[in-house]
Amino acid sequence: MPTFIDDETYTRLLIDLREAARAGDWESALAEVLCGVNVLPAACRGDFVDQL
C-alpha cells in the first residue's frame, strides 16, 4: 500500500529533490531532503528507539 502525503507537501518535496540533484554534494542534500519528510535508513532506527 502506498503512503499518501498532501499535495502541498508532495510539491515541496519535488522542488527540494530537484535542488538536491543540482547540489555539488547531492548525496548529502538528498539525505537532508528525505530526513525532512521523515524518511531515514533502517540503520538509524536505533536513534529513535525511545520514540517507537
C-alpha positions as CSV (number, residue, x, y, z in Angstrom):
1,M,0.0,0.0,0.0
2,P,1.5,3.4,-0.9
3,T,1.9,6.2,1.6
4,F,0.0,9.3,0.7
5,I,1.1,12.9,1.6
6,D,-0.9,16.0,0.9
7,D,-0.4,17.8,-2.4
8,E,1.5,20.8,-0.9
9,T,4.0,18.6,0.8
10,Y,4.5,16.5,-2.3
11,T,5.1,19.6,-4.4
12,R,7.6,20.9,-1.9
13,L,9.3,17.5,-1.8
14,L,9.7,17.6,-5.6
15,I,11.2,21.1,-5.5
16,D,13.6,20.1,-2.8
17,L,14.6,16.9,-4.6
18,R,15.3,18.9,-7.8
19,E,17.5,21.3,-5.8
20,A,19.3,18.4,-4.1
21,A,20.0,16.8,-7.5
22,R,21.7,20.1,-8.6
23,A,23.8,20.4,-5.5
24,G,27.5,19.8,-5.6
25,D,27.2,17.2,-2.8
26,W,23.9,15.8,-4.0
27,E,24.1,12.8,-1.7
28,S,24.1,14.9,1.4
29,A,21.5,17.2,0.0
30,L,19.2,14.3,-0.9
31,A,19.7,12.8,2.6
32,E,18.6,16.2,4.1
33,V,15.5,16.3,2.0
34,L,14.5,12.8,2.9
35,C,15.1,13.4,6.6
36,G,12.9,16.5,6.3
37,V,10.0,14.2,5.3
38,N,10.9,11.6,8.0
39,V,12.4,9.0,5.5
40,L,15.5,7.5,7.1
41,P,17.6,4.3,6.5
42,A,16.9,1.4,8.8
43,A,20.4,1.8,10.3
44,C,19.1,5.0,12.0
45,R,16.2,3.1,13.8
46,G,18.3,2.7,17.0
47,D,18.5,6.5,17.3
48,F,14.7,6.6,17.7
49,V,14.1,3.6,19.9
50,D,12.7,5.7,22.7
51,Q,10.1,7.1,20.3
52,L,8.8,3.8,18.9
